[in-house]
Amino acid sequence: MSRAGASEALDPALKRTATAVVVGALAVVFDTTIVSVALDSLAEDLHTSVTVIQWVSTSYLLALGAVIPLAGWAQSRIGGKCLWITSLAIFLVGSVLCSLSWNAGSLIAFRVVQGIGGGMMLPLMQTLVVQAAKGKNLGKVMATMSLPTVLGPILGPVLGGLILNYGDWRWLFWVNVPFCLAGLYAAVKLLPKDPPPSATVKLDTTGLLLLSPAVVGLLYGLANSSGDGGLTRADVLVPALAGAFLLVGFVAWAMRRRSAALVDVRLFRYRPLAASATLLFLSGITLYGAMLLLPLYFQQVRGTDALGAGLFLIPQGVGTFLSRTRAGKLTDRIGARQVSVIGFAVVAASTLPFAFVTGSTNEVWLMAVLLLRGIGLGAVTIPLMTVAYVGMERADVPHASVIARIATQVGGSFGTAVLAVVLHSATGDGTTPHELAIGFDHAFWWATGFAAAGILLSLLLPATPDKTSFQLVSRR
């Protein structure tokens, strides 16, 4: 792609699609980050244990993982616009039901409803925008589409802290309603009309029975790893190994089914997608694993409350916000490899200082480092999201989106699990800020190592920008 091509203005129809998707996705992203800071308060208000209330997050995560593989098939059957509106409406209903919950059990059940809607939306948002872009200016497109992901870590914890400090926990879910309503209005008005649905596309039932439980097993097993015993516990190993076994079974089945499979794994023959999925897994570790450590460090070592921890994390979100547009333009101009290498290098360099933190480390210095870390995260995320679609035709895009989303979700869960185990074992029975700080130092060394590995793996990405656009007919 030439420099002129990389800088050309986005098509108005693409802008309308991106706007509708971004507005609707804000509800899902905010919900995830808001609820993550509220588990202790929910346990107290609903008169239950933290062990039980953790299922508020776990049930949402498992429901989300279970339906992600269905997104491509569902889009082919009812159309992207119809599926987006339906999924957002399901998420809206789930949010209202959560706000009306009368005990922990009902809240957990209604979080499953939210997860079903959100799980469809996450891969679909990328598919709709990439298809509308017709393979052009993908870096700039992904920078625009990443806005909800950027704003969530900035505003979600702060909004959650404000609600818990000054209001009732039910507003953690009522706050989704205006976002959902605005998203539904934008989708109806701005998303293009769906083409006639394909009634000939049959659901790969066997593939669904293999892949969805595989993702759920992996996510559930990893979610259980934070307690005593870590990754060696039976409730970690059994579901995780079962999930891995089912995943291998799905790959074998999908290779036989070819284009009729629920997810076309033959797309891994394209090096850009294979490299992107691997690095998205790693970036999930880098992003979500560290997002477990950072708020806990500020709360447990420095003694801040949930709102204070959220405020400390704002610079990281601001850094990502500032770098995403530039990262998108550079990806279109010079290719994903260079941008990703620089991004992972910045993330590693700005995570390393946290391996030396104590309870009295200068706060201004930490916020400056977090700003730099956010810049690196923006430089990592955009090229990885972009390069997944290099060489894809229009019909391949839903499959690529599902692969990319599963890699990110499982990577995030794996990173959270590993760093939680490292933190737990390094901390031991320590309770003083000094003893806890030593445990966090060990965990941040691991987080730095994951980021450093991303530098080397980024060399697998294409060195030059893609010069192709989607063809309107499938090669199959």
N, C-alpha and C positions, 0 to 999 in steps of 0.2 A: 504494500500500500504506500502510495506516495505521500509526501508531506502535505500536499494540497488535499489529498483524499482524506488524510487523517484529521484535518482541521475543518472539513466541510460541516455545514450545519445539519443537525438532526432533522429528519423528516417530520412534518407536523403530525402525521398519523402515529408515528413512533412516540412523539412527545405525549400525545393523548393517552396512549397505552401505558407508558411509563408512569405518568401522573396517577392514573387510576390504580395501578398496581402498588405504587409507593404509599398512597393514602390508605388503601386497605390493609397493607402489610404492617403499618404502624401499630395497629391494635395487637397483632400477634407478638411482635417484638417487645412492645412495652409490657405486655402481660407476663412474658417470661422473666424479664428483669425485675419487675415490680414484686412478683410473688417470691422471688428468690431471697429477698431480704426480710420476709415476713413470717417464716416458719415458727420461730419462737413465740411470736405474738399470737399466731393462730392456735398453737398448742395450748397456750394459757387461756385464751378466750373460749375455746371449744372444749376445755376441760379434758384434755387427752395428753398423751405423751408425745415427745418429739419423734420417737420411733414411728408412731402411728401417723403423725401429721406429715412426715416426710413423704408419705404416699400422695400428698397433694401435688408434689413435684414429680414423683416417680410415675404415677398413673397418667399424668399428662404426657410425659416423655415416652412411655410405652405405647399409648394410643397414637401419638404422633408418628412413631417409628413404624407401627403396624400398617398405617394407611399410605405412607410415602410411596411404596412400590406400586400402588394402584393409580397414581396420578396420571401416568401416561395413557393407560388404557381408558380411564374415565374421560379424559379429554377427547380421545378419538371417538367415544360413543356419544357424548352429549355436547361437545364443543368447549373451547377454552373459556369463553365469556360466561356461558351457563354454569360451568363447573366452578369458576371463580366466585360468582354471585352465590351459588349454593353453599360453597365452603365457608364463605364469609358469613352467610346467614346462620349456618350451624355454629360457627364460633360465637356469634352474637347471642344466640339462644343459650349456648353453654355459659357465657359470661353472666347473663341475667340469672340463670339457675344457680350458678355459684354464689352470687350475691344474696340469694334467698335461702341458702343452705341452713339447716337447723342443727346439724351435728357434723362430726368429722367424716362419717361414712357418706353422707349425702354430698358433701363438698368434694370428696375424692371421686365419687361417681360422676358428678357434673364436670369435673376436670377432664374426664375421659371424653365427654362431648366436645369440650373445647379442643382437645388434642386431635380429634377426628377432623374437625374443620381446619385447624392450623396445619396438620400434616399434609393435607391436600394442597394448601396454599403455598407452602415453602418451595417445592420444586416447580409448581405451576407458575409462580411469579417470574422465575427465570425463563421458562419456556415461552411465555407470552411475549416478553420483551425481546428475547433473542430472535424469535420468529418474526416479530414486527420489524426488527432491524435488518432482516434479510442478510445477516452475516457481515454487515458493514459497521465500521466505527464501534466495534464491540467494547473496546476499552472505555470509551466515553459513555457508552450505554450502561455498562456495569457500574461505572462511577455514579451515575444517576440513580440506578436501581439500588445501590448499597445504602442509600440515605436512611432507611429504617434501621438497618443493622448498625449504622453509626450513631443515630440518635438514641437508640435503646440503651446502650451502656452509659450515655451521658445523662439522660433524663430519667430513665427507669428507676434506678436505686434512689435518686433524690426524691422523685415523686412518691415512691413507696415509703420512704422515710417520713416525708411530710404527712402522708395519710395516716401512718401509724402513730405519729406524734400528736396529731391534732384531730383525728377523726376515727371512724369505725372501720374495722378491717373489711367490711363489705364493700367499701368504696374502692378497694383494690381491684374489684371486678366491675363495679358500676362505671369506673373511669374508662372502660373499654367501649361502652355503648356509643358515645359520640364519635369515636374513631370508626367504629363499625358502620354506623349510619352514614357518615361522610364517605366511607369507602364504597358502600352499596350505591349511593347516589352517583359517585364518580364512575363506577363500573358500568352502570346502566347508561350513562350519558356518553362516556368516552371510549369504552372498549368497542372494537369493531364487531360487526355482526358475524356470528359463527357460520362457517360453511355447512352444508348439509352433513349431518353425522354419518359415520360409517357403520351401518348395521352389520357389515360382514366381519368386523373385528371381534372375534370371540375372546372371552376372558380365559386366560391361561390358568385354570383352576389349580392344577398341580403345582405350577410355578408359584402361585399365590400361597398355597399351603406350605411351600418350602421357604420362600423368601421372607414373608411377613413374620412367621415365628422365629426365623433366623435372626432378623434384626431385633425383635423383641427380646429374644434370649440373650443376645450380646449386650443390649442396653440394660436389661434387668440384672444380669450377672455383675456387670461393671458398677452398677448403682449400689450394689450391696457391699462393695469392697472397703467402705470407709470405717467399718467397725474392727474389733479385735480379730486378728487372724489375717486381715487384709485379703490379698488375692488367693490365699490358700483355703479360704472358707468353703464349705460345701455349697452354700447358697450363692457363691460366686462361680466356682468351677463348674458345677453341674449345668446351670443354664447357659453359661458362656460357651462351654465345650459343645453343648447341644446345639446352640446357635451357630457355632462354627461348622459343625457337621452338616447341619441343614443348609448352610450357605454353600458348602462344597457340593452338596446334592443339587442345589438349584443351578449352579454353574454347569454341572454335567447335564442336567435336564435342558437348560436353555441352549446349550450347544447343539443338542439334537433338534430342538424345536425351531432354531434359527430365528427368522423374523417374526414367528408367531409366539415367541416367548414373552412373558410379562415384561421383562427388561432384556433388551438385546445385548448380551454380554460380548458379542462379537465386536462391538465397538471398541473394546480394549485393544484391538489390533492397531488402532490409531494411537501413535505414540503421544500426541498432545493430550488426549483424554486420559490415557493410562498415567502419564506423569502428573496431570492435574489432580486426578483422584487421589494419588499417593500423597501429594503435597497438601491437598485439602484435608486429608486425614491428619497429617502432621500439623497443619495450621489450626485444626480443631483442638489438638493437644495444646498448642502454644497459646491459643486465645482462651479457651474455656478452662483449661487447667490452671492457668495463671489467674483467671477471674475467680477461681475458688480461693487461691492463696491471698490475693491482694486485700479484699475486704476483711478476711479473717485476721490478717496481720494488723490492720488498723484497729480492729475491734479488740482482739485478744492481747496484743502486745502494747498498743498505745492507748487502749481503754476508751475508744470512741464508740458512740452508738451507731445504729444502722444509718441514720441520716448523715452523721459525720463521715462514715466510711464512704458513703455515696458521693459526698462533696469532694473528698480527696481523689476520687477516681475520675472526676470531670476532666482534668487535663488530658488523660489518655483518650477519652472520646473526642475532645477538641482536636487533638493531634490527628486522629483518624479522619475527622471531618475536613481538616485542612489539606491532607495529602491525597485524598481519594481522587479528586478531579485531575490533579497533576499526574497521578499514577495512571489514570485512564488514558490521558493524552500520550504519555510516554509509551505505554503498552502498544497503542496503535502506531506509534512512530518508530520505535526501535525494537519492539518485540518483548515478549513476556520474560525471557530468561534474565536479562540484565536487571529489569525492575524487581523481579522476585529475589534475585541474589542480594541486591542492595537492601531490600525490605527485610529479609531474614537477618542480614548482618546488623541492621539497626535494631531489630527486636532483640537479638542476642546481646548486643552491647548495652542496651538499656534495661535488660532484665538482670544482667550480671551485678549491678550495684545492690540489688535487693538480696543478693547472697551474702552481703556484709552488714545488713541492717541490724540495729539494736532498738531498744525501746526509746532511745533519745536521739536517733538520727534526725538531722535537720529536716523539717517538714517541707520547706521551700525547695530544698535540693531534691527530695523525693517527688514532688509535684513536677519539677522540671524534667526529671528522668521519665516520669509517666507521660508527659507531653511528647517527648522524643519516642517513647515506645509506641504511642498511638500513631505517630507519623509512620513508623515502620510497619505497623499492622495494616494501615491503609495501603501502603506500597506492596504488601504481600497479598492482600485479599483480592484486589482488582485484577491483577494478571492471572491469578489462579482461576477465578471465576470466568475470565475471558477465554483462556486457552482451552478450556474444556470443550468448546464448540468449534475449534479449528478443524476444518475438513468435514464438518457435519452437514448433511442435507436437512431440509426442513422436517422430514419425517423422522430423522434421527434425534432431533433436539429434545423431545420429551424423555427419551431413554437416557440421554446424556445428563439431563437435569436430575433425574432420579438417582443415577450413579453418583453424581457430585454431591447431592444432598445426603445420601446414605453415608458416604465417606466422611462428610463433615460431622454428622451426628455421632457416628460411632467413634470417630477421632476425638470429638469433644468429651464423650463419656469415658473413653480410655484414658485421656489425659487427666481428667478429674479424678478417676480411680487411682491411677499410678501416683499422682502427686499427693492425694489424700493418704495413701498408704505410707509414702515416704515421710510425710509430715507427722503422721501418727507414730511411726516407729522411731523417728528422730526426736520427737518431743518426749515420748515415754510417759512417765508419771509427773513430768514437770508442770508446775502451775505458776511459777513466778514469771514476770515479763522477760527476765534474762534467759531462763530455761526455755521458754516458748520461742524466743527470738532465735536461739540456736537451731531449733527444729525447722523454723521457717528458712533459715540460711541454707540448710541441706536441701529443702524442697525447691528453693529458687535456683540452686545449682543444677538440679535436674531440668527445670524449666529452661534454663539457659542452654543446656545440652540439646534439648529438643529443637530449639531455635537454630542452633549451630548446625544440626543435621540438615535443616531445611536449606541452608546455603549450598551444601553439596548436592542435594537432590534437585535443586533448582536448575542445575546444569543439564538436566534431562529435558527441560522445556525448549520449545523452538527458539532459535537465536534471532530470527527475523520475523517481522509482523506478517500475518496471513494476508494474502492478496485475493482470496476467493470470496464469493458470495454464494448464498444458497441457490441451488437449482430447484426448479419447481416439480421435477419428476424424480422418483426414487431410483437408485441404481439397482434395486432388487428386482 
